[in-house]
């Protein structure tokens, strides 16, 4: 789990205070994915997508979501 454990705890705490922070949802999703928590990663990245308006960033997030679903 390495550095992801503290990052996950910090991001979860941020989201308690700021549940509409799309970037925090995305970073949490990436950390979950890095620790093998696939379902949670997918859920957080899907949430992040609901807050993202930039088409380029949205496309990058969607690509990461596909990669996680495919086990990459």
Jmol script that loads the backbone (N, CA, C; Angstrom):
load data "model"
ATOM      1  N   UNK A   1       0.837  -1.188   0.000  1.00  0.00           N
ATOM      2  CA  UNK A   1       0.000   0.000   0.000  1.00  0.00           C
ATOM      3  C   UNK A   1       0.879   1.247   0.000  1.00  0.00           C
ATOM      4  N   UNK A   2       2.045   1.170   0.587  1.00  0.00           N
ATOM      5  CA  UNK A   2       3.022   2.248   0.511  1.00  0.00           C
ATOM      6  C   UNK A   2       2.456   3.613   0.796  1.00  0.00           C
ATOM      7  N   UNK A   3       2.721   4.532  -0.094  1.00  0.00           N
ATOM      8  CA  UNK A   3       2.292   5.919   0.074  1.00  0.00           C
ATOM      9  C   UNK A   3       0.803   6.115  -0.176  1.00  0.00           C
ATOM     10  N   UNK A   4       0.151   5.105  -0.700  1.00  0.00           N
ATOM     11  CA  UNK A   4      -1.279   5.255  -1.011  1.00  0.00           C
ATOM     12  C   UNK A   4      -2.150   5.247   0.239  1.00  0.00           C
ATOM     13  N   UNK A   5      -1.733   4.548   1.282  1.00  0.00           N
ATOM     14  CA  UNK A   5      -2.522   4.507   2.515  1.00  0.00           C
ATOM     15  C   UNK A   5      -2.780   5.890   3.080  1.00  0.00           C
ATOM     16  N   UNK A   6      -1.723   6.673   3.327  1.00  0.00           N
ATOM     17  CA  UNK A   6      -1.944   8.031   3.830  1.00  0.00           C
ATOM     18  C   UNK A   6      -2.711   8.912   2.840  1.00  0.00           C
ATOM     19  N   UNK A   7      -2.450   8.729   1.549  1.00  0.00           N
ATOM     20  CA  UNK A   7      -3.165   9.525   0.537  1.00  0.00           C
ATOM     21  C   UNK A   7      -4.652   9.208   0.565  1.00  0.00           C
ATOM     22  N   UNK A   8      -4.986   7.929   0.678  1.00  0.00           N
ATOM     23  CA  UNK A   8      -6.391   7.531   0.727  1.00  0.00           C
ATOM     24  C   UNK A   8      -7.067   8.154   1.941  1.00  0.00           C
ATOM     25  N   UNK A   9      -6.431   8.062   3.088  1.00  0.00           N
ATOM     26  CA  UNK A   9      -7.028   8.650   4.308  1.00  0.00           C
ATOM     27  C   UNK A   9      -7.223  10.161   4.162  1.00  0.00           C
ATOM     28  N   UNK A  10      -6.231  10.829   3.594  1.00  0.00           N
ATOM     29  CA  UNK A  10      -6.329  12.275   3.423  1.00  0.00           C
ATOM     30  C   UNK A  10      -7.434  12.643   2.432  1.00  0.00           C
ATOM     31  N   UNK A  11      -7.502  11.942   1.326  1.00  0.00           N
ATOM     32  CA  UNK A  11      -8.534  12.230   0.319  1.00  0.00           C
ATOM     33  C   UNK A  11      -9.934  11.929   0.855  1.00  0.00           C
ATOM     34  N   UNK A  12     -10.068  10.844   1.595  1.00  0.00           N
ATOM     35  CA  UNK A  12     -11.377  10.538   2.196  1.00  0.00           C
ATOM     36  C   UNK A  12     -11.792  11.648   3.155  1.00  0.00           C
ATOM     37  N   UNK A  13     -10.839  12.178   3.916  1.00  0.00           N
ATOM     38  CA  UNK A  13     -11.142  13.271   4.842  1.00  0.00           C
ATOM     39  C   UNK A  13     -11.537  14.541   4.082  1.00  0.00           C
ATOM     40  N   UNK A  14     -10.842  14.824   3.008  1.00  0.00           N
ATOM     41  CA  UNK A  14     -11.183  15.988   2.186  1.00  0.00           C
ATOM     42  C   UNK A  14     -12.608  15.868   1.666  1.00  0.00           C
ATOM     43  N   UNK A  15     -12.964  14.666   1.208  1.00  0.00           N
ATOM     44  CA  UNK A  15     -14.286  14.477   0.617  1.00  0.00           C
ATOM     45  C   UNK A  15     -15.412  14.527   1.639  1.00  0.00           C
ATOM     46  N   UNK A  16     -15.100  14.291   2.904  1.00  0.00           N
ATOM     47  CA  UNK A  16     -16.115  14.484   3.946  1.00  0.00           C
ATOM     48  C   UNK A  16     -16.473  15.966   4.013  1.00  0.00           C
ATOM     49  N   UNK A  17     -15.462  16.823   3.903  1.00  0.00           N
ATOM     50  CA  UNK A  17     -15.670  18.271   3.981  1.00  0.00           C
ATOM     51  C   UNK A  17     -16.114  18.879   2.656  1.00  0.00           C
ATOM     52  N   UNK A  18     -15.630  18.299   1.547  1.00  0.00           N
ATOM     53  CA  UNK A  18     -15.909  18.850   0.220  1.00  0.00           C
ATOM     54  C   UNK A  18     -16.336  17.720  -0.726  1.00  0.00           C
ATOM     55  N   UNK A  19     -17.543  17.213  -0.557  1.00  0.00           N
ATOM     56  CA  UNK A  19     -17.974  16.050  -1.338  1.00  0.00           C
ATOM     57  C   UNK A  19     -18.093  16.303  -2.845  1.00  0.00           C
ATOM     58  N   UNK A  20     -18.060  17.545  -3.258  1.00  0.00           N
ATOM     59  CA  UNK A  20     -18.164  17.853  -4.681  1.00  0.00           C
ATOM     60  C   UNK A  20     -16.807  18.168  -5.319  1.00  0.00           C
ATOM     61  N   UNK A  21     -15.724  17.778  -4.667  1.00  0.00           N
ATOM     62  CA  UNK A  21     -14.376  17.998  -5.189  1.00  0.00           C
ATOM     63  C   UNK A  21     -14.038  16.887  -6.182  1.00  0.00           C
ATOM     64  N   UNK A  22     -14.276  17.152  -7.444  1.00  0.00           N
ATOM     65  CA  UNK A  22     -14.070  16.149  -8.484  1.00  0.00           C
ATOM     66  C   UNK A  22     -12.643  15.657  -8.566  1.00  0.00           C
ATOM     67  N   UNK A  23     -11.683  16.539  -8.382  1.00  0.00           N
ATOM     68  CA  UNK A  23     -10.281  16.133  -8.449  1.00  0.00           C
ATOM     69  C   UNK A  23      -9.924  15.193  -7.302  1.00  0.00           C
ATOM     70  N   UNK A  24     -10.478  15.447  -6.134  1.00  0.00           N
ATOM     71  CA  UNK A  24     -10.227  14.552  -4.997  1.00  0.00           C
ATOM     72  C   UNK A  24     -10.836  13.171  -5.258  1.00  0.00           C
ATOM     73  N   UNK A  25     -12.022  13.137  -5.856  1.00  0.00           N
ATOM     74  CA  UNK A  25     -12.633  11.850  -6.207  1.00  0.00           C
ATOM     75  C   UNK A  25     -11.737  11.093  -7.191  1.00  0.00           C
ATOM     76  N   UNK A  26     -11.202  11.812  -8.166  1.00  0.00           N
ATOM     77  CA  UNK A  26     -10.354  11.176  -9.171  1.00  0.00           C
ATOM     78  C   UNK A  26      -9.060  10.640  -8.539  1.00  0.00           C
ATOM     79  N   UNK A  27      -8.417  11.455  -7.736  1.00  0.00           N
ATOM     80  CA  UNK A  27      -7.176  11.023  -7.086  1.00  0.00           C
ATOM     81  C   UNK A  27      -7.429   9.845  -6.148  1.00  0.00           C
ATOM     82  N   UNK A  28      -8.561   9.883  -5.458  1.00  0.00           N
ATOM     83  CA  UNK A  28      -8.913   8.763  -4.585  1.00  0.00           C
ATOM     84  C   UNK A  28      -9.121   7.504  -5.418  1.00  0.00           C
ATOM     85  N   UNK A  29      -9.785   7.653  -6.545  1.00  0.00           N
ATOM     86  CA  UNK A  29      -9.980   6.517  -7.439  1.00  0.00           C
ATOM     87  C   UNK A  29      -8.660   5.930  -7.904  1.00  0.00           C
ATOM     88  N   UNK A  30      -7.710   6.785  -8.260  1.00  0.00           N
ATOM     89  CA  UNK A  30      -6.405   6.304  -8.688  1.00  0.00           C
ATOM     90  C   UNK A  30      -5.686   5.573  -7.559  1.00  0.00           C
ATOM     91  N   UNK A  31      -5.799   6.105  -6.359  1.00  0.00           N
ATOM     92  CA  UNK A  31      -5.159   5.450  -5.203  1.00  0.00           C
ATOM     93  C   UNK A  31      -5.823   4.114  -4.906  1.00  0.00           C
ATOM     94  N   UNK A  32      -7.128   4.075  -4.977  1.00  0.00           N
ATOM     95  CA  UNK A  32      -7.814   2.793  -4.786  1.00  0.00           C
ATOM     96  C   UNK A  32      -7.356   1.782  -5.837  1.00  0.00           C
ATOM     97  N   UNK A  33      -7.265   2.217  -7.081  1.00  0.00           N
ATOM     98  CA  UNK A  33      -6.833   1.314  -8.153  1.00  0.00           C
ATOM     99  C   UNK A  33      -5.427   0.788  -7.887  1.00  0.00           C
ATOM    100  N   UNK A  34      -4.547   1.651  -7.424  1.00  0.00           N
ATOM    101  CA  UNK A  34      -3.162   1.259  -7.166  1.00  0.00           C
ATOM    102  C   UNK A  34      -3.047   0.246  -6.037  1.00  0.00           C
ATOM    103  N   UNK A  35      -4.062   0.206  -5.179  1.00  0.00           N
ATOM    104  CA  UNK A  35      -4.033  -0.743  -4.061  1.00  0.00           C
ATOM    105  C   UNK A  35      -4.952  -1.939  -4.298  1.00  0.00           C
ATOM    106  N   UNK A  36      -5.436  -2.064  -5.535  1.00  0.00           N
ATOM    107  CA  UNK A  36      -6.245  -3.227  -5.886  1.00  0.00           C
ATOM    108  C   UNK A  36      -7.707  -3.135  -5.515  1.00  0.00           C
ATOM    109  N   UNK A  37      -8.158  -1.965  -5.134  1.00  0.00           N
ATOM    110  CA  UNK A  37      -9.552  -1.772  -4.743  1.00  0.00           C
ATOM    111  C   UNK A  37     -10.347  -1.297  -5.961  1.00  0.00           C
ATOM    112  N   UNK A  38     -10.503  -2.214  -6.914  1.00  0.00           N
ATOM    113  CA  UNK A  38     -11.049  -1.905  -8.232  1.00  0.00           C
ATOM    114  C   UNK A  38     -12.460  -1.311  -8.189  1.00  0.00           C
ATOM    115  N   UNK A  39     -13.362  -1.938  -7.456  1.00  0.00           N
ATOM    116  CA  UNK A  39     -14.749  -1.444  -7.424  1.00  0.00           C
ATOM    117  C   UNK A  39     -14.823  -0.035  -6.857  1.00  0.00           C
ATOM    118  N   UNK A  40     -14.061   0.208  -5.806  1.00  0.00           N
ATOM    119  CA  UNK A  40     -14.048   1.544  -5.211  1.00  0.00           C
ATOM    120  C   UNK A  40     -13.415   2.550  -6.166  1.00  0.00           C
ATOM    121  N   UNK A  41     -12.377   2.124  -6.880  1.00  0.00           N
ATOM    122  CA  UNK A  41     -11.720   2.996  -7.850  1.00  0.00           C
ATOM    123  C   UNK A  41     -12.707   3.412  -8.938  1.00  0.00           C
ATOM    124  N   UNK A  42     -13.423   2.455  -9.457  1.00  0.00           N
ATOM    125  CA  UNK A  42     -14.405   2.737 -10.515  1.00  0.00           C
ATOM    126  C   UNK A  42     -15.463   3.708 -10.004  1.00  0.00           C
ATOM    127  N   UNK A  43     -15.973   3.461  -8.811  1.00  0.00           N
ATOM    128  CA  UNK A  43     -16.996   4.338  -8.235  1.00  0.00           C
ATOM    129  C   UNK A  43     -16.489   5.775  -8.109  1.00  0.00           C
ATOM    130  N   UNK A  44     -15.271   5.950  -7.602  1.00  0.00           N
ATOM    131  CA  UNK A  44     -14.753   7.304  -7.396  1.00  0.00           C
ATOM    132  C   UNK A  44     -14.480   8.026  -8.708  1.00  0.00           C
ATOM    133  N   UNK A  45     -13.965   7.312  -9.696  1.00  0.00           N
ATOM    134  CA  UNK A  45     -13.703   7.961 -10.981  1.00  0.00           C
ATOM    135  C   UNK A  45     -15.015   8.312 -11.673  1.00  0.00           C
ATOM    136  N   UNK A  46     -16.025   7.477 -11.541  1.00  0.00           N
ATOM    137  CA  UNK A  46     -17.338   7.822 -12.087  1.00  0.00           C
ATOM    138  C   UNK A  46     -17.879   9.086 -11.421  1.00  0.00           C
ATOM    139  N   UNK A  47     -17.680   9.201 -10.120  1.00  0.00           N
ATOM    140  CA  UNK A  47     -18.108  10.423  -9.423  1.00  0.00           C
ATOM    141  C   UNK A  47     -17.324  11.620  -9.927  1.00  0.00           C
ATOM    142  N   UNK A  48     -16.024  11.448 -10.100  1.00  0.00           N
ATOM    143  CA  UNK A  48     -15.185  12.548 -10.588  1.00  0.00           C
ATOM    144  C   UNK A  48     -15.679  13.045 -11.942  1.00  0.00           C
ATOM    145  N   UNK A  49     -16.086  12.124 -12.782  1.00  0.00           N
ATOM    146  CA  UNK A  49     -16.569  12.486 -14.120  1.00  0.00           C
ATOM    147  C   UNK A  49     -17.793  13.395 -14.059  1.00  0.00           C
ATOM    148  N   UNK A  50     -18.629  13.244 -13.043  1.00  0.00           N
ATOM    149  CA  UNK A  50     -19.834  14.077 -12.948  1.00  0.00           C
ATOM    150  C   UNK A  50     -19.497  15.537 -12.660  1.00  0.00           C
ATOM    151  N   UNK A  51     -18.290  15.787 -12.143  1.00  0.00           N
ATOM    152  CA  UNK A  51     -17.876  17.157 -11.818  1.00  0.00           C
ATOM    153  C   UNK A  51     -16.969  17.765 -12.880  1.00  0.00           C
ATOM    154  N   UNK A  52     -16.595  16.994 -13.880  1.00  0.00           N
ATOM    155  CA  UNK A  52     -15.614  17.446 -14.866  1.00  0.00           C
ATOM    156  C   UNK A  52     -16.298  18.032 -16.099  1.00  0.00           C
ATOM    157  N   UNK A  53     -15.921  19.253 -16.447  1.00  0.00           N
ATOM    158  CA  UNK A  53     -16.490  19.916 -17.620  1.00  0.00           C
ATOM    159  C   UNK A  53     -15.513  20.006 -18.787  1.00  0.00           C
ATOM    160  N   UNK A  54     -14.239  19.887 -18.506  1.00  0.00           N
ATOM    161  CA  UNK A  54     -13.226  19.984 -19.559  1.00  0.00           C
ATOM    162  C   UNK A  54     -13.218  18.689 -20.376  1.00  0.00           C
ATOM    163  N   UNK A  55     -13.534  18.769 -21.675  1.00  0.00           N
ATOM    164  CA  UNK A  55     -13.636  17.550 -22.488  1.00  0.00           C
ATOM    165  C   UNK A  55     -12.342  16.732 -22.540  1.00  0.00           C
ATOM    166  N   UNK A  56     -11.206  17.400 -22.583  1.00  0.00           N
ATOM    167  CA  UNK A  56      -9.929  16.687 -22.652  1.00  0.00           C
ATOM    168  C   UNK A  56      -9.669  15.905 -21.360  1.00  0.00           C
ATOM    169  N   UNK A  57      -9.877  16.547 -20.236  1.00  0.00           N
ATOM    170  CA  UNK A  57      -9.668  15.886 -18.950  1.00  0.00           C
ATOM    171  C   UNK A  57     -10.687  14.772 -18.766  1.00  0.00           C
ATOM    172  N   UNK A  58     -11.919  15.038 -19.173  1.00  0.00           N
ATOM    173  CA  UNK A  58     -12.969  14.026 -19.079  1.00  0.00           C
ATOM    174  C   UNK A  58     -12.595  12.783 -19.895  1.00  0.00           C
ATOM    175  N   UNK A  59     -12.044  12.993 -21.068  1.00  0.00           N
ATOM    176  CA  UNK A  59     -11.618  11.880 -21.912  1.00  0.00           C
ATOM    177  C   UNK A  59     -10.497  11.077 -21.238  1.00  0.00           C
ATOM    178  N   UNK A  60      -9.557  11.776 -20.613  1.00  0.00           N
ATOM    179  CA  UNK A  60      -8.464  11.097 -19.901  1.00  0.00           C
ATOM    180  C   UNK A  60      -9.010  10.262 -18.747  1.00  0.00           C
ATOM    181  N   UNK A  61      -9.967  10.817 -18.019  1.00  0.00           N
ATOM    182  CA  UNK A  61     -10.577  10.080 -16.908  1.00  0.00           C
ATOM    183  C   UNK A  61     -11.322   8.851 -17.419  1.00  0.00           C
ATOM    184  N   UNK A  62     -12.045   9.019 -18.505  1.00  0.00           N
ATOM    185  CA  UNK A  62     -12.779   7.886 -19.079  1.00  0.00           C
ATOM    186  C   UNK A  62     -11.827   6.790 -19.539  1.00  0.00           C
ATOM    187  N   UNK A  63     -10.683   7.185 -20.089  1.00  0.00           N
ATOM    188  CA  UNK A  63      -9.686   6.201 -20.510  1.00  0.00           C
ATOM    189  C   UNK A  63      -9.124   5.455 -19.304  1.00  0.00           C
ATOM    190  N   UNK A  64      -8.868   6.159 -18.230  1.00  0.00           N
ATOM    191  CA  UNK A  64      -8.367   5.520 -17.010  1.00  0.00           C
ATOM    192  C   UNK A  64      -9.413   4.556 -16.465  1.00  0.00           C
ATOM    193  N   UNK A  65     -10.662   4.931 -16.534  1.00  0.00           N
ATOM    194  CA  UNK A  65     -11.750   4.063 -16.085  1.00  0.00           C
ATOM    195  C   UNK A  65     -11.770   2.763 -16.894  1.00  0.00           C
ATOM    196  N   UNK A  66     -11.599   2.859 -18.189  1.00  0.00           N
ATOM    197  CA  UNK A  66     -11.539   1.678 -19.051  1.00  0.00           C
ATOM    198  C   UNK A  66     -10.353   0.800 -18.653  1.00  0.00           C
ATOM    199  N   UNK A  67      -9.211   1.416 -18.427  1.00  0.00           N
ATOM    200  CA  UNK A  67      -8.026   0.663 -18.035  1.00  0.00           C
ATOM    201  C   UNK A  67      -8.251  -0.094 -16.723  1.00  0.00           C
ATOM    202  N   UNK A  68      -8.859   0.554 -15.773  1.00  0.00           N
ATOM    203  CA  UNK A  68      -9.114  -0.098 -14.478  1.00  0.00           C
ATOM    204  C   UNK A  68     -10.091  -1.254 -14.663  1.00  0.00           C
ATOM    205  N   UNK A  69     -11.137  -1.018 -15.422  1.00  0.00           N
ATOM    206  CA  UNK A  69     -12.117  -2.093 -15.665  1.00  0.00           C
ATOM    207  C   UNK A  69     -11.472  -3.290 -16.349  1.00  0.00           C
ATOM    208  N   UNK A  70     -10.488  -3.017 -17.209  1.00  0.00           N
ATOM    209  CA  UNK A  70      -9.813  -4.096 -17.937  1.00  0.00           C
ATOM    210  C   UNK A  70      -8.617  -4.674 -17.175  1.00  0.00           C
ATOM    211  N   UNK A  71      -8.418  -4.183 -15.962  1.00  0.00           N
ATOM    212  CA  UNK A  71      -7.349  -4.735 -15.125  1.00  0.00           C
ATOM    213  C   UNK A  71      -5.966  -4.266 -15.451  1.00  0.00           C
ATOM    214  N   UNK A  72      -5.831  -3.098 -16.034  1.00  0.00           N
ATOM    215  CA  UNK A  72      -4.504  -2.580 -16.379  1.00  0.00           C
ATOM    216  C   UNK A  72      -3.996  -1.646 -15.317  1.00  0.00           C
TER     217      UNK A  72
END
end "model"
wireframe off; spacefill off
backbone 0.3
color backbone group
